[in-house]
Amino acid sequence: MTKLDDGAIRLRSGRSVWQAGEAAAVATAGPHEKRIYESDIAIVGAGITGAFLAERFTRAGRRVVVIDRHAPGTGSTAASTAMLLWELDSSLLELEDRMGLEASARIVARCRRLVAGIGGLVNQFEIAADFCPRPSLYLAGDKLDAADLREEKRIRDRLGIEGLYLDEGELAARGMIGDAALLYPGSAEADPVKLARGLMAIAVARGAVVISPATAAVYETTLEGVSVETREGDIIRAGTLVLASGYEMPDFIPAARHALCSSWAIATAPTDVACMPWPNGALIWEASDPYLYIRTTADRRVIIGGEDEEFSDADRREKLMPQKIKSLLAKAAKRCPGLADATPEFAWSGVFGETEDSLPMIGRVPNKPNCLVAYGYGGNGITFSAMAAELLEAELQGRPDEDAALYALDRS
């Protein structure tokens, strides 16, 4: 028997823009009858990752039970800024140096395909998630300067990825300030709460059961299957346990390469973003540490975020909020003078997890039979959530993906 330390972290603070509308409104769940559930898959976590998993597993005809101590989509998902980038936190320059060009190329190709695949899924099932394809604008910063970005583009050219290198003058013509930038298609934006709820609704329509609020307390794994007991008294018996509990990672997960960080974000009131000068509503981010990012929303807001720090204490995170808001506004105005008068209507912060190699932790838990996980997303949360669904379904079919070793918990 192993106890799950679920719920020890206050995941987010403030009020995110995704909590403004009806899509984020959740009826308070009343007491539910204690039951014993039989399923093929027990998923811990009903956020964006759990939703992608539930949709994929039920698509394959599997019986799924999902449990979460939060109402679906109200944990870390509600703090996401949902920049669906194919580019990783680490540049291709870094990846090539660490892993070689062939492995780096496979990672980037998959991420580009996954972003397009999310759009296809949204269109197929008519999910009202404000999904919109966007280019990304990667600005030179303190990690990569203008010369580094030229080298980054050279690698992308070798891989057949088409995009533009913009110099200082070309950026200025677009109302942006910077030494250089890379402008590339293939990314997207979405409302993360609407997307998570839409995917979960599809899974439920196929027979998935969502138990919430329900906190995983004890689980048992054997070669024959798993059993999960909740604090509320439910028992879920399944063939496989999948942990997708975001940044509430239990201590039995080998996570030496993983760290918890805090991040801050603001959103303006609806504004005339059509007059904003950056290219084609691009998702803007910097080659800096910490990096600034800027994006717009379907209802004409501007989201500004970043200022990441490597700690997860909620009280400290909340105390820093006024300082972080001031810093985000100043950095955004310095990059885009058109945002000089921007004022926030929403401000929030949250915990996120990152790994030393910028790759997620997806796969089997060593020495825990029938236990799979999806963790460690960094700045590519939704893209990596879709990746987890793809990789873990292949694992369950007994034909592990050829790239599974790149994301394994015990990878070298």
C-alpha positions in Angstrom: 0.0 0.0 0.0 1.2 3.5 -0.8 -0.4 6.8 0.3 -0.8 9.6 -2.1 0.1 13.1 -0.8 -2.5 14.7 -3.0 -3.5 18.3 -2.3 -0.4 19.5 -0.4 0.3 22.4 -2.8 -1.9 25.5 -3.3 -1.7 25.4 -7.1 -2.7 28.9 -8.0 -3.6 32.3 -6.6 -5.6 35.3 -7.9 -8.2 35.0 -10.6 -7.3 34.0 -14.2 -9.0 35.3 -17.2 -10.4 31.8 -17.9 -12.5 32.1 -14.8 -14.3 35.1 -16.1 -17.0 33.5 -18.2 -19.6 30.7 -18.1 -17.0 28.1 -19.3 -15.3 28.3 -15.9 -18.4 28.3 -13.8 -18.7 25.1 -11.8 -21.6 23.9 -9.7 -20.5 22.9 -6.2 -20.4 19.2 -6.1 -22.4 17.6 -3.3 -21.7 14.4 -1.4 -21.7 11.4 -3.7 -22.5 7.8 -2.8 -19.5 5.7 -2.0 -19.1 3.1 -4.6 -16.7 0.5 -6.0 -15.8 1.1 -9.6 -14.4 -1.4 -12.1 -12.5 0.0 -15.1 -9.7 -0.6 -17.5 -8.0 2.7 -16.6 -8.0 4.8 -13.4 -6.8 8.4 -14.1 -5.8 10.6 -11.2 -6.3 14.2 -12.4 -9.2 15.8 -14.3 -7.3 18.8 -15.8 -6.1 19.3 -19.3 -3.8 16.2 -19.2 -6.5 14.0 -17.7 -9.0 15.2 -20.3 -6.6 14.4 -23.2 -6.0 10.9 -21.7 -9.7 10.2 -21.1 -10.6 11.2 -24.6 -7.9 9.1 -26.1 -8.5 6.0 -24.0 -12.3 6.1 -24.5 -11.7 6.5 -28.2 -9.9 3.2 -28.1 -12.9 1.6 -26.3 -11.4 1.5 -22.8 -13.5 1.9 -19.7 -12.2 4.9 -17.8 -12.7 6.4 -14.3 -11.2 9.8 -13.5 -10.8 11.2 -10.0 -9.7 14.7 -8.9 -9.9 16.6 -5.6 -10.7 19.7 -7.8 -13.7 20.2 -10.0 -12.6 19.4 -13.6 -10.4 22.1 -15.1 -10.1 24.2 -11.9 -6.7 23.2 -10.7 -3.5 24.1 -12.6 -5.4 24.2 -15.9 -7.2 27.4 -14.9 -3.8 29.1 -14.4 -2.4 28.1 -17.8 -1.9 30.8 -20.4 -2.4 28.1 -23.1 0.3 29.0 -25.6 0.4 25.9 -27.7 4.0 26.2 -28.9 5.8 23.5 -30.9 9.0 25.1 -29.8 10.5 23.9 -26.5 11.8 25.9 -23.6 15.2 24.7 -24.8 16.3 25.9 -28.3 17.3 23.6 -31.1 20.8 24.8 -30.5 20.7 23.4 -26.9 18.8 20.2 -28.0 21.3 19.5 -30.7 24.2 19.9 -28.4 22.7 17.7 -25.8 20.9 15.0 -27.8 22.2 15.3 -31.4 20.3 16.6 -34.4 18.4 13.4 -35.2 16.7 13.1 -31.8 16.1 16.8 -31.7 14.4 16.7 -35.1 12.1 13.9 -34.0 11.0 15.9 -30.9 10.3 19.0 -32.9 8.5 17.2 -35.7 6.2 15.5 -33.1 5.4 18.8 -31.3 4.5 20.5 -34.6 2.3 17.6 -35.6 0.7 17.5 -32.1 -0.3 21.2 -32.2 -2.0 20.7 -35.6 -3.6 17.5 -34.2 -5.1 19.4 -31.3 -6.7 21.8 -33.9 -8.0 18.8 -35.8 -9.5 17.3 -32.6 -11.2 20.7 -31.8 -12.6 20.9 -35.3 -13.7 17.3 -35.5 -15.7 17.5 -32.2 -16.7 21.1 -32.5 -15.2 22.0 -29.2 -15.8 25.7 -28.4 -12.3 26.3 -27.0 -11.3 29.5 -28.9 -8.6 27.5 -30.7 -6.7 29.6 -33.2 -3.5 28.9 -35.2 -0.8 31.4 -34.5 2.8 32.1 -35.5 5.4 32.4 -32.8 7.8 35.3 -32.5 11.0 34.3 -30.6 12.9 37.3 -29.5 16.6 37.5 -28.9 17.4 37.8 -25.1 20.0 37.0 -22.5 20.1 33.3 -23.4 20.3 33.6 -27.2 21.5 36.8 -28.9 21.0 37.8 -32.6 23.9 35.7 -33.8 22.5 32.7 -31.9 19.1 33.1 -33.5 20.8 33.1 -36.9 22.4 29.8 -36.0 19.0 28.5 -34.6 17.4 29.4 -38.0 20.2 27.5 -39.8 19.3 24.4 -37.9 15.6 24.8 -38.6 16.4 25.3 -42.3 18.3 22.0 -42.2 15.2 20.3 -40.8 13.0 21.9 -43.5 11.1 24.1 -41.0 10.3 27.4 -42.9 10.2 30.7 -41.1 11.7 34.2 -41.0 14.7 35.8 -39.3 13.8 39.4 -38.4 16.5 41.9 -37.7 16.2 45.0 -35.5 14.8 47.2 -38.3 12.3 44.6 -39.4 11.1 44.3 -35.8 10.8 48.0 -35.5 8.7 48.1 -38.7 6.3 45.8 -36.8 6.2 47.9 -33.7 8.5 45.7 -31.7 11.8 46.5 -30.0 14.6 43.9 -30.1 17.9 43.0 -31.7 16.4 40.1 -33.7 13.6 37.5 -33.7 12.4 34.3 -35.4 8.9 34.4 -36.8 7.5 30.8 -37.5 4.1 29.4 -38.2 2.7 26.2 -36.6 1.8 27.3 -33.0 -1.7 28.1 -31.6 -3.7 29.4 -28.7 -6.8 28.2 -26.9 -8.9 28.7 -23.8 -7.4 25.8 -21.6 -10.5 25.4 -19.4 -12.9 25.2 -22.3 -10.6 22.8 -24.1 -10.2 20.5 -21.0 -14.0 20.5 -20.4 -14.8 19.8 -24.0 -12.4 16.8 -24.2 -13.7 15.5 -20.9 -17.3 15.8 -22.1 -16.5 13.7 -25.1 -15.0 11.0 -22.8 -18.0 11.1 -20.5 -20.4 10.7 -23.5 -18.5 7.5 -24.3 -19.0 6.2 -20.8 -16.1 7.6 -18.8 -16.9 8.3 -15.1 -15.6 11.4 -13.4 -15.6 11.4 -9.6 -15.1 14.9 -8.1 -14.3 16.0 -5.5 -12.4 12.8 -4.6 -8.8 12.7 -3.3 -6.7 9.7 -4.0 -5.5 8.5 -0.6 -4.2 4.9 -0.9 -3.4 2.8 -3.9 -2.1 -0.7 -4.5 -0.4 -2.0 -7.6 0.1 -5.6 -8.5 1.0 -7.5 -11.7 -2.7 -8.2 -12.1 -4.0 -4.6 -11.7 -4.4 -1.7 -9.4 -6.7 -0.4 -6.7 -7.2 3.2 -5.6 -9.0 4.3 -2.5 -10.2 7.8 -2.0 -10.6 9.8 1.2 -14.3 9.9 0.5 -14.5 6.1 0.6 -14.6 5.2 -3.1 -12.7 2.3 -4.4 -11.5 2.1 -8.1 -10.2 -1.2 -9.4 -8.5 -1.0 -12.7 -6.0 -2.7 -15.0 -3.8 0.4 -15.1 -3.3 3.5 -13.0 -2.4 6.8 -14.8 -1.2 9.7 -12.7 -1.9 13.0 -14.4 -2.2 15.2 -11.3 -0.3 18.1 -12.6 2.1 19.6 -10.1 0.9 17.6 -7.1 3.5 14.9 -7.8 3.5 12.1 -5.1 6.9 11.3 -3.6 7.2 7.9 -5.1 7.8 9.3 -8.5 11.5 9.5 -9.4 11.9 13.2 -10.1 15.5 14.1 -9.6 15.4 16.0 -12.9 12.1 17.9 -12.0 11.7 21.2 -10.2 8.6 23.2 -9.2 8.5 26.8 -10.1 6.1 29.8 -9.8 4.9 32.0 -12.6 2.8 35.1 -12.9 0.4 36.4 -15.5 -2.0 39.3 -16.2 -4.8 39.9 -18.7 -6.0 43.3 -19.8 -9.6 44.3 -20.4 -10.8 43.8 -24.0 -9.0 46.2 -26.2 -8.4 47.1 -29.8 -5.8 44.4 -30.4 -6.2 44.8 -34.2 -4.1 47.9 -33.7 -1.4 46.1 -31.8 1.6 46.1 -34.1 3.1 42.7 -33.6 2.9 40.2 -36.6 -0.4 38.3 -37.1 -1.3 37.9 -33.4 1.9 36.0 -32.9 2.7 34.3 -29.6 5.6 36.4 -28.4 8.3 34.9 -26.1 11.9 35.7 -25.3 15.1 33.7 -25.4 15.7 34.8 -21.8 15.7 33.4 -18.3 13.1 34.2 -17.0 11.4 34.9 -20.3 8.5 37.3 -21.0 5.6 36.1 -23.1 2.7 38.0 -24.7 -0.4 36.7 -26.5 -4.0 37.8 -27.3 -7.3 36.1 -26.7 -10.4 35.5 -28.7 -12.2 38.3 -26.7 -9.5 40.9 -27.6 -7.5 40.8 -24.3 -3.7 40.9 -24.1 -2.1 38.3 -21.8 1.4 39.1 -20.4 3.2 36.5 -18.3 6.5 35.2 -17.0 8.8 36.4 -14.2 9.3 32.7 -13.3 11.1 31.8 -10.0 12.1 28.4 -8.8 9.9 27.9 -5.7 6.4 26.7 -5.0 5.4 28.4 -1.7 2.0 29.9 -2.2 2.3 32.6 0.5 5.5 33.9 -1.0 4.0 33.8 -4.5 1.1 35.9 -3.4 3.2 38.5 -1.6 5.2 39.0 -4.8 2.1 39.6 -6.9 2.2 43.5 -6.9 5.9 43.5 -7.7 5.5 40.9 -10.5 2.6 42.8 -12.1 4.6 46.0 -12.2 7.6 44.1 -13.7 5.5 42.3 -16.4 3.9 45.6 -17.5 7.3 47.3 -17.7 8.9 44.5 -19.7 5.9 44.3 -22.1 6.0 48.0 -22.8 9.8 47.9 -23.4 9.3 45.2 -26.0 6.1 46.7 -27.5 5.5 50.4 -26.9 1.9 49.9 -27.9 1.4 48.3 -24.5 2.7 51.3 -22.6 -0.8 52.1 -21.2 -1.9 48.5 -20.6 -3.6 47.9 -17.3 -4.6 44.4 -15.9 -8.1 43.3 -15.3 -7.0 39.9 -14.2 -3.9 38.8 -12.3 -2.9 35.4 -11.2 0.0 33.1 -10.4 0.5 29.4 -10.3 2.9 26.5 -9.9 4.4 24.7 -12.9 7.0 22.0 -13.2 10.0 21.9 -15.4 12.7 19.4 -16.2 16.4 20.0 -16.8 16.2 18.9 -20.4 12.8 20.7 -21.1 11.2 17.3 -22.0 8.2 15.9 -20.1 8.2 12.8 -17.9 5.8 10.3 -19.6 5.7 6.6 -19.3 5.9 3.7 -16.8 7.0 4.2 -13.2 10.0 2.0 -12.4 9.2 -0.8 -10.0 5.5 0.1 -9.9 3.6 -2.4 -12.0 0.7 -1.1 -14.1 1.4 2.5 -13.1 1.9 5.2 -15.8 2.5 8.9 -15.4 2.4 12.2 -17.3 4.4 15.0 -15.6 7.0 17.7 -16.1 5.6 20.0 -18.7 7.5 23.3 -18.5 6.2 25.9 -21.0 4.6 23.3 -23.3 1.9 22.0 -21.1 -1.0 21.5 -23.5 1.3 20.2 -26.3 2.9 17.7 -24.0 -0.6 16.7 -22.6 -1.5 15.7 -26.1 1.8 13.9 -26.4 1.1 12.0 -23.2 -2.2 10.7 -24.6 -0.5 9.5 -27.7 2.5 7.8 -26.0 0.5 6.2 -23.2 -2.1 4.7 -25.5 0.7 3.1 -27.5 2.1 1.7 -24.3 -1.2 0.2 -23.3 -1.5 -1.4 -26.8 1.8 -3.2 -26.1 3.6 -1.4 -28.9 5.6 1.4 -27.2 6.2 4.5 -29.4 9.7 4.6 -31.0 10.4 7.8 -29.2 9.1 6.7 -25.7 12.6 6.4 -24.4 13.2 10.2 -24.9 10.5 11.0 -22.3 10.9 8.0 -19.9 11.2 8.8 -16.2 14.5 6.9 -16.0 16.0 8.3 -19.2 19.7 8.9 -19.1 
